[in-house]
Amino acid sequence: MGAVANLEVAMRVLAGLVAVGVVTSAMQAQEVGVNPYVGLMQKAAAHAKAHGAKVAPVLSPVDATVLPGGSEATKVPVAALQAMGVKVVPWTTNDVSKMRELMELRVDGIISDRPDLLRQVVDEELKAATSAAEIAYFKRLDRTAHRGGRGLRPENTLPSFESGLDQLATTLETDTGVTTDGVSLIWHDQFLNPQSCRRADGKPYTLENRAYTKDMSLAEAQSTYICDKLHFHTVPADDVQKNDLSLSPVAVAFAAREKMPSPYAPTYAAQLFRFVKFYEAYYRSGTGKGQPQAKERAENAGRARFNLETKILPPMTGPRDPRMPAEMYENHTVGPQAFVKALCGAIETEKMEARAEVQSFDFRTLVLVEEQFPQIPTYYLTQSAKVLGTEFTPEALRQK
């Protein structure tokens, strides 16, 4: 469906909502004619389709721009986007009441550091559902474990991904950089953060001597660092994050098979794909097959998806927000094409095109994915509608 047709569909749907009093005519004008998220995804969908994509790009906005409150002109219009064929999957929601609010808006998925809480809420909503439509919605809702579920285990590590799968997350979200040998290394920051990582040899590791992904090989990363520090809490008094390896038997077994120095050594995209296959086999026919949840864990792991972010920022030469760390405006990494080659190459090599998508705040990488790997869906990450009209957004996608 072309951009014009999509817009016509969105207008018809919103007109119907106006007729039944769900939205006002003022909201209709804002959402379809002015709203920057609609404009962005119209252009993104048209570009993706023009290059052979079969699935429309997804909008992944910060949850505050979806939840009630604030200006309607800069809110994410969930119904209008869905009418265009664009899914909406907000990030990162750890508060149970906000999870319920997002579900009331019928978002397509929720990204959370606490996949255990998200699972609990969905189970409760399913029990309370009174119609076939409600049941179908809660069953298809995408439950995404952010960085593997960093509220439960140290982020972006094999134990965190294991924990996310244990909670039956339907998608594992993670972040990637690119090493000197062109490997898609998994980590959130452009450097291995000393808050989470330590040196295996016991030498001091601080922000002052931090190691950037672009300056190390995969072998150096895995042999030098162990990323098992406990520091993340979803609320100040929260102490549920654990690094006890007895809680991560699949990660321990897999690390031994792959000859990793530690299950908490940095991992990489291709290894993550192998790990999820190993997890499925572990509970389907391996050591864990006799456990009570073995069947549902194996079945969920067999279809779990991967939401993989490229950790690179668009260049910005204009005014900067003084409240933001300078690091947020600087790239200490490789360029967009190298990211796409490393990450999409790993997806293709491991034959995960049907289960993986690439997400980014840097839309340059998404445009390249759509042009070079149209079989891999894209997720447009957003935090503020304001930047969609600035140089942060490529000219072809920029909102006027």
C-alpha positions in Angstrom: 0.0 0.0 0.0 1.4 3.4 -1.0 1.8 6.4 1.2 -1.2 8.2 -0.3 -3.4 5.1 0.1 -2.1 4.6 3.7 -3.0 8.2 4.5 -6.5 7.8 3.1 -7.0 4.7 5.2 -5.8 6.5 8.3 -8.2 9.4 7.6 -11.2 7.0 7.1 -10.4 5.2 10.4 -10.0 8.4 12.3 -13.2 9.8 10.8 -15.0 6.7 12.2 -13.5 7.3 15.6 -14.7 10.9 15.4 -18.2 9.7 14.6 -18.4 7.6 17.7 -16.8 10.2 19.9 -13.5 8.5 20.5 -11.4 11.4 19.2 -12.3 15.0 18.4 -12.1 16.6 15.0 -9.2 18.8 16.3 -7.4 15.6 17.2 -8.1 14.2 13.7 -6.5 17.1 12.0 -3.5 17.0 14.3 -3.0 13.2 14.0 -3.3 12.9 10.2 -2.3 16.3 8.9 0.4 17.5 11.3 1.5 14.7 13.6 5.3 14.2 13.0 5.2 10.5 13.9 2.6 9.9 11.2 4.7 11.9 8.7 7.9 10.0 9.6 6.3 6.5 9.2 4.6 7.5 6.0 7.9 8.2 4.5 9.7 5.3 6.1 7.0 2.8 4.9 7.1 4.2 1.3 10.9 3.9 1.2 10.9 0.3 2.6 8.2 -0.8 0.2 10.0 0.8 -2.8 13.0 -1.4 -2.0 11.0 -4.6 -1.7 10.1 -4.8 2.0 7.1 -7.0 2.7 6.6 -5.7 6.3 6.1 -2.1 7.2 8.6 -0.5 9.5 7.6 -0.3 13.2 7.6 2.8 15.3 9.2 2.3 18.7 8.7 5.5 20.8 9.5 6.3 24.4 6.5 5.4 26.4 6.0 8.9 27.7 5.0 10.0 24.2 2.3 7.4 24.0 0.8 7.6 27.5 -2.0 10.2 28.2 -0.9 13.7 28.9 1.0 16.5 27.1 0.2 18.0 23.7 -1.9 15.9 21.3 0.1 17.4 18.4 3.3 15.7 19.6 1.7 12.4 20.9 2.0 9.1 19.2 -1.4 8.4 17.5 -1.5 4.7 18.0 -4.8 4.0 16.2 -3.8 6.1 13.1 -0.5 4.4 12.8 -2.0 1.0 13.1 -4.5 1.9 10.5 -1.6 2.6 8.1 -0.2 -0.9 8.9 2.5 0.5 11.2 2.9 -1.3 14.6 3.7 0.7 17.7 6.0 -0.8 20.3 6.9 1.6 23.2 10.0 1.5 25.4 11.0 1.1 28.3 8.1 0.5 30.7 8.8 -1.0 34.1 5.8 0.4 36.0 2.8 -2.0 36.2 0.2 0.8 36.0 1.8 2.2 32.9 1.9 -1.2 31.3 -1.9 -1.4 31.8 -2.4 2.1 30.3 -0.4 1.1 27.2 -2.4 -2.1 26.8 -5.6 0.0 27.1 -4.3 1.9 24.0 -3.8 -1.5 22.3 -0.1 -1.0 21.5 1.4 -3.9 19.6 4.1 -4.6 22.2 5.9 -3.3 25.3 9.6 -3.2 25.9 10.5 -3.7 29.6 13.5 -4.2 31.9 11.2 -6.4 33.9 9.8 -9.2 31.7 8.6 -10.9 34.8 6.3 -8.0 35.7 5.1 -7.7 32.1 4.3 -11.4 32.0 2.4 -11.1 35.2 0.3 -8.2 34.0 -0.5 -10.0 30.7 -1.5 -13.2 32.5 -3.8 -11.1 34.8 -5.4 -9.3 31.9 -6.0 -12.6 30.1 -7.8 -14.0 33.1 -10.0 -11.0 33.3 -10.7 -10.8 29.5 -14.4 -11.2 28.7 -14.3 -11.3 24.9 -12.5 -13.2 22.1 -11.0 -9.9 20.8 -9.5 -9.1 24.2 -8.1 -12.6 24.6 -6.6 -12.5 21.1 -5.0 -9.1 21.8 -3.3 -10.1 25.0 -2.0 -13.4 23.4 -0.4 -11.6 20.5 1.0 -8.7 22.5 4.8 -8.6 22.0 6.5 -8.9 25.3 10.1 -7.6 24.8 12.9 -8.1 27.3 15.0 -4.9 27.2 18.7 -5.8 27.1 17.6 -9.3 27.9 15.7 -8.1 31.0 18.3 -6.0 32.8 16.1 -5.7 35.9 16.7 -9.3 36.6 20.3 -10.0 35.4 23.3 -7.9 34.3 22.3 -6.5 31.0 23.1 -7.8 27.5 24.7 -11.0 28.7 23.9 -14.6 28.1 22.4 -14.9 31.6 20.1 -11.9 30.9 18.9 -13.4 27.7 18.3 -16.7 29.5 16.3 -14.9 32.1 14.2 -13.1 29.5 13.4 -16.5 27.8 12.6 -18.0 31.3 10.0 -15.3 31.6 8.6 -16.3 28.2 9.5 -12.9 26.5 8.5 -13.1 22.9 11.3 -10.8 21.8 14.9 -10.2 23.1 16.0 -6.6 22.7 19.7 -5.8 22.6 22.3 -3.4 21.3 25.3 -3.8 19.0 28.6 -2.2 18.1 31.3 -3.3 15.6 34.7 -4.7 16.5 38.0 -4.3 14.7 37.4 -7.7 13.0 33.9 -6.7 11.9 31.9 -8.6 14.5 28.5 -7.3 15.8 29.4 -7.2 19.5 26.5 -6.8 21.9 26.7 -3.9 24.3 24.6 -0.8 24.9 27.3 1.9 25.1 30.0 2.5 22.5 32.5 1.3 25.2 32.2 -1.5 27.6 30.8 0.4 30.6 32.8 0.0 33.9 29.5 0.2 35.7 28.8 -3.3 34.4 32.1 -4.7 33.3 35.4 -5.5 35.0 38.7 -6.8 33.8 39.2 -10.6 34.1 42.7 -10.1 35.3 41.7 -7.9 38.2 43.4 -4.7 36.9 41.5 -1.5 37.5 38.9 -0.6 34.8 37.3 2.8 35.0 35.8 5.5 32.7 39.3 7.0 32.4 40.7 3.8 30.7 37.4 2.6 29.1 37.7 0.4 26.0 35.7 1.3 22.9 34.2 -1.6 20.9 35.7 -0.2 17.7 39.2 -0.5 19.2 39.0 -4.2 20.2 38.6 -7.5 18.5 36.0 -10.1 19.5 38.7 -12.3 21.1 40.1 -9.3 23.1 36.6 -8.4 24.3 35.7 -11.9 25.5 39.1 -12.7 27.0 39.6 -9.4 28.8 36.2 -8.4 30.3 33.5 -9.9 32.5 30.3 -8.0 32.6 28.6 -9.3 35.8 28.4 -6.2 38.0 25.1 -5.5 39.8 24.0 -1.9 39.6 20.6 -1.5 37.9 17.4 -1.1 39.8 14.0 -0.4 38.3 13.1 1.4 41.6 15.6 2.5 44.3 14.7 -0.3 46.7 14.6 -3.0 44.1 17.2 -5.7 44.6 16.0 -8.4 42.3 18.9 -8.2 39.8 21.1 -11.2 40.5 24.3 -12.5 39.0 24.3 -15.9 40.7 25.3 -18.4 37.9 23.3 -21.2 39.6 20.3 -19.2 38.2 21.6 -19.4 34.7 22.3 -23.1 33.9 21.7 -22.8 30.2 24.2 -19.9 29.9 26.8 -21.9 31.9 26.4 -25.0 29.7 26.4 -22.9 26.5 29.5 -20.9 27.5 31.3 -24.2 28.2 30.4 -25.5 24.8 31.6 -22.3 23.1 34.7 -22.2 25.2 33.9 -18.8 26.6 36.0 -17.8 29.6 32.8 -16.8 31.5 29.0 -16.8 30.8 29.3 -13.1 31.6 32.0 -12.4 28.9 30.7 -10.1 26.2 28.7 -11.9 23.6 27.8 -11.1 19.9 24.8 -11.3 17.6 25.6 -14.6 15.9 26.4 -16.2 19.3 23.1 -14.9 20.7 21.2 -16.6 17.8 23.1 -19.9 18.6 22.4 -19.5 22.3 18.6 -19.3 21.8 18.7 -22.4 19.6 20.7 -24.1 22.4 18.2 -22.9 25.0 15.4 -24.4 23.0 17.2 -27.8 22.7 18.1 -27.7 26.4 14.4 -27.7 27.4 13.1 -29.7 24.5 15.4 -32.7 24.6 18.4 -31.9 26.8 19.2 -31.5 30.5 16.2 -29.4 31.3 13.5 -31.5 29.5 12.1 -32.8 32.7 11.5 -29.4 34.3 7.9 -28.3 34.8 8.1 -25.4 32.4 10.3 -27.2 29.9 7.7 -27.5 27.1 6.5 -23.9 27.1 10.1 -22.6 27.4 11.2 -24.7 24.4 8.2 -23.6 22.3 8.6 -20.0 23.1 12.4 -20.0 22.4 11.7 -21.7 19.1 9.8 -18.6 17.9 11.3 -15.8 19.9 12.3 -12.7 18.0 15.4 -10.5 18.1 15.3 -6.7 18.2 18.8 -5.5 17.5 19.9 -1.9 17.8 22.8 -0.2 16.0 24.5 2.0 18.6 25.4 5.0 16.4 24.1 8.5 16.4 23.5 10.9 13.4 26.0 13.7 13.2 24.8 17.0 14.8 26.4 20.3 14.1 23.7 22.6 15.5 22.9 23.6 19.1 23.2 20.9 21.8 21.2 20.5 24.9 23.6 21.4 27.8 21.8 19.0 30.0 22.9 16.0 27.9 26.4 14.5 28.3 28.8 15.4 25.5 29.1 11.6 24.9 25.5 11.6 23.6 26.5 13.7 20.7 29.7 12.0 19.8 30.4 8.8 17.8 33.4 6.7 18.8 32.4 3.9 16.4 32.4 2.8 12.8 30.0 4.3 10.2 26.5 3.2 9.3 27.4 0.9 6.5 29.8 -1.1 8.7 27.0 -1.5 11.2 24.6 -2.8 8.6 27.2 -5.2 7.1 28.2 -6.7 10.4 24.7 -7.0 11.9 22.7 -8.0 8.8 25.5 -10.3 7.8 25.2 -12.1 11.1 21.4 -12.3 10.7 21.8 -13.8 7.2 24.6 -16.2 8.1 22.6 -17.6 11.0 19.4 -17.7 8.8 17.5 -15.5 11.2 15.9 -13.1 8.7 12.4 -14.2 9.6 13.0 -13.6 13.3 15.1 -10.5 13.6 14.7 -6.8 13.1 17.1 -3.9 13.2 16.3 -0.8 15.3 18.0 2.5 15.7 17.8 6.2 16.6 20.1 6.7 13.7 17.7 6.4 10.7 20.7 6.3 8.3 21.3 2.7 9.3 17.6 1.8 8.9 17.5 3.3 5.4 20.5 1.2 4.4 18.9 -2.0 5.9 15.8 -1.3 3.8 17.8 -0.8 0.7 20.2 -3.7 1.1 18.4 -6.2 3.2 14.6 -5.6 2.6 13.8 -9.0 4.1 14.8 -7.7 7.6 12.2 -5.4 9.2 13.2 -2.1 10.7 12.2 -0.3 14.0 12.3 3.5 14.1 13.3 4.5 17.7 12.1 7.9 18.8 12.3 9.9 22.0 11.0 13.3 21.0 8.9 14.6 18.2 11.1 17.7 18.1 14.1 16.0 16.6 12.1 14.7 13.7 12.3 18.2 12.2 16.0 18.7 12.8 19.3 17.5 11.2 19.1 14.5 13.6 16.7 13.1 11.0 17.8 12.4 7.4 16.5 15.0 4.9 14.4 12.4 3.1 12.5 11.5 6.4 12.6 14.9 8.0 9.3 16.5 9.1 8.8 20.1 8.2 
